[in-house]
């Protein structure tokens, strides 16, 4: 599903070139559950942005379902991202003036999906995430756990192949965090490829495959035996 070939991402800081990603080779199969860990500045978030087509490599290649992404136009990248990749962030990134329903619905609005089909899909998501009674509330009327569930609902509305989660429980209490983890793992169990960037050792250890990054490189890549 995903193949990185000698992928590099360099940033210029003053007169120095910083290698955020340094000749990465990586293959991820459909349905895998990976955690990515490592110290601050090791390249974790840069890798996530690259996989999510939010950034482009300095050199090397990223293949998604066998398709080279370096030749995609901005519009093609946006379409691939919208239809195949979901994002869950620590700070939710919800639109403050939109209700929970409208936030979840947003990807289908942008994709010009007809209203009737949108409503059916969003109703199913709201029911699944136990948010039906909060559907007309705006984000500041929701708890942290509810906001993260709205963000997950938005991320999975288009039934993506790949779900990228960046510190998804970082702003949550332990109970809400456990609920979010269970939901993400349930989605992985249904075939969605799940990649979680985290500093939390307990959360990282739950994945079936773990990557440890140092200085823009994958220092260790191992299977945990978890399923």
N, C-alpha and C positions, 0 to 999 in steps of 0.2 A: 504493500500500500504506500509506504513512505520509504524513500531512499535518499540519503544525503551522501554526496560524493565530494570529498575534499573541500567541504564547505568552509568558507572564511568570511568573517565580518570584521572589518577594521574601522576604527574611529580615530579621527585626528584630534588630539588634545594638546593644544599649544604646538610645540614642535615635535611631539611624540606621537607615534602610531600605536594605538592600543588594539591588541588582537582579542576582541570579545569572543569570537569563535575562531579556532585555529585548526584548519584542515580536518574537519569532522567527517568521519564515515559512520553512517548509522542506517540500519534497516529496521523498520517497525511494521509488523504484520497486522492485518485487519483483526480487530477484537482484542488486541493486547492491552494490558493495564500496566503502565509504567509510572514510576515516581522519579523525579529529577531533583537531586539534592547537591549541596556544595556550599562553600562559603560565599558571602556577598562578593559580587564582582567576578564570579567564576564563569558567568555566561549563561546561567539558567534562563533568565528572562529574555535574553537575546535569542536563545534557541527557540523559546516558545513563540516569540514574535516572528521568527523566520518560518516556523512550521505553520503559523496562522496566516502567512502571507501579508503580515503587517510591515514587513521590512524585506529588503532584497540583499542577497549576499554580495560581498566585494568580489569574490571569485568562487569557483566550484559550482555544483549543481544540486538542485532540490527537485526530485521527481515525486509527483503525487499521482498514484494510480498509473505509473509509467509515463506520465506526461511531464516534460521539462517545464518548470514554472518560470525559468529565467527569460523565456521568450514571450510570456504573456503580457498583454497590455494592461494598464491599470483597470480598465473596465472588465477584462477577462479575469483578472485576479479577484476583483470584487465579486463577480458572479460565482467563481469557484468557492470563495470564502463563504458567501451567503448560503450556497446550496449544500456544501459538504463539511463545513467547519463551524463548531460552536465554541464560544468563549465564556468562561466563568472567572471573574476577577474578585480579588479581596474586597475592593471598594464598590462592588455591585455594578456601577456605571448605568444606573437607571435614569430615565428622563424624569426629573422632579415633578413636572406638571402633568404627566400622564398617569393614569390609573394602572393598577397591577395588570388588568386585562389589556390595556393599550400598550404597555411596555412589552408584554409577552407577544402581542400581535405584530409588533413593529417589523420584524423581518419579512412577514408576508405582505404587509403594506408596501414595503420597499420593493418587493418582488411582484407587485400588482396582482396578487392573488384575489379572486373575487370575494366579496364580503361574506356570502353564505358559507363558502368553504373555510374562510378565516375563522368565522364564529364557531363552526363545528370543531376545528382543530384546537382553538384556544379553550373552548369549554372542556375538551378532553384533558388538556394539560392542567387546567385549574382544578379539575376533579382529582386527577392523579396526585397533584402536589398539595392537596387539602387546602386550597386557596379560594374555593368558590365563594365563601362568605366574606372574603377580603378583596374580591375582584374589582370593586369600584373605589377602593382606597388608593390614595397617592402614596409614594414611598415614605414620606415622613409620618404617615399614619400606621406604618408597619414596623414590626420588630426586625432586628437584624437577621434572624433566621428566616422570617417571611420574605424579606427583601432578597436574600440569597436564593430562596426557592423561586421567586419571580425571575431572577437572573438566569437560573437554570432552565426555567420554563421557556424563556426567550431563546436560550442557547440550543434547545432541542426541538423547537417548534418545526424546523425544516427537516427534521430527522437526519442530522449530520452523520457522516462516517467517523469523524474525529472530534473529540471533545477535549479542549485544552483548559485546564484549571490552574490559575496562578494564586497560590495561597488561599484557596477557597474558604477555609475556616478561620483565617487570620483575625477577623473582626468579630468572631462569634464566641458565645459562652460554650462550655464543654457540651452541654446537652444539645444545643442547636448545631454545634459542629458535628457531633456524632450523627445527627439526622441527615445533614448534608452529605457526609461521607457515605452513609448507607444508600442514599439516593443515587449518588454518582456511581457506586459499585453496582447497584441494581441496573443502571443504564448500561454499564460495561457488560453485565451478564446477558444483556439483550443484543450484544454484538457491536456496540459502539466502542471504538478505540479510545481509551482514556489515558491522558498524560497529565500528571499532577506535579506542579512545581511547589516544593514545600521546604520549610526549615524544620518542620516537626518530625522528629525521628519516628514517633509512634505512627503517624500517618504514612510516612514514607515506607515503613516496613510492611504495610498492608498490601502493597502492589505486588504483582507476580513477577515483575522485572524492575530492577533498580539501576539508575544511572547516577554516578557520582562525578561531578564536574570540578575541575581545578584549572584555573588560568585558560579558560576557553577550550579546554580539551576534555574528553571523556576519560577520566582516570580509571574508572571501573564500571563494568557493565555485567550484571549477574542476575540469574534467575533465583527467586526466593523459595519456590516450591508452593507458594500460595495460589489458590485458584478461586 
